[in-house]
Amino acid sequence: MACPSYSRGLTELVRGILRLFTIQLLALLVIACSLPGRGAVSSGTTLTVAVLDVGQALAVAAVTADGHALLYDAGNSREDATQVILPFFRSHRIDRLDYLVLSHPDQDHVGGMPAVLEGISVSTYVDPVLPSTNRAYGETLRLVRDLRIRPLRAERGLVLELGAHVRAKILWPERPFILNADGEVSDNDNCVVLLLEHGAVRMLLPGDLETRGEAALVAREAEQLRAAILVVGHHGSRTSSSELFLSAVQPEVAIISVGKNNAYGHPHEATVRRLRAAGARIYRTDVHGTVVVTSDGERYTLNTQGERS
Ligand SMILES: [Zn+2]
């Protein structure tokens, strides 16, 4: 339970950040309108995307050959950041992230965010701005403000350019937010959904989106959701990866970020069955360790890096 004064302070902090987000959003729209058209992917460009082994949590790192980088979620803890996430970027000689994206402010996604912000410089921080009293989230917003990082409120339709050849489309959330059964804003169903595009290679990151969010997204996107690689929603929970959603995505590869012997029973066996029925090859971080997808803009290859000791 968060104490009331902490919650109040956090609410004010979120309000302040929200105002900043709105201003930055307008600035970004102006920039987006003035960008030149996108040409074909030239040979020699490479995109590397790693679903990092951070146990029962999520952290997906994307790095381009020309030195651009994005991190989507930051695991559960400071250790996930210092032992897994930051070393990955160092090994790719990345010392600055173009984008740090938080899908939603749950501990298994935001826990390592403060340590990431302390460990590497960040140009733009992206967040759906959902109500939360999570301490790591409060710390994240404070660091974004104090380090003068550009905040951007995630909104369906925005596009994040990652160098000349890769872009991350924000497909979700959309306002008004989806409410849960108690009439409160649902964290999971309003999380940031990213579609990474590198030429013909497409990779979908739905965060912890569940059935209602999936249905709303399918209703709006129709054909556009198709992606060869799917980072499976909500760690393979029973309440994600509906048949409707999978029939729209048609994944060839499904990567599940999940902790060994986790208390949630993720991934659920029914979900694994649905993924197989959709024709996807399944990889799991608890079995395969970090899973790395490398794209040349036409084809992709997949490598696993073994479990963390
Ligand atoms: Zn999660």
Residues whose N, C-alpha, C, O or C-beta is under 5 A from the ligand:
A	BS01	ZN	D108 D208
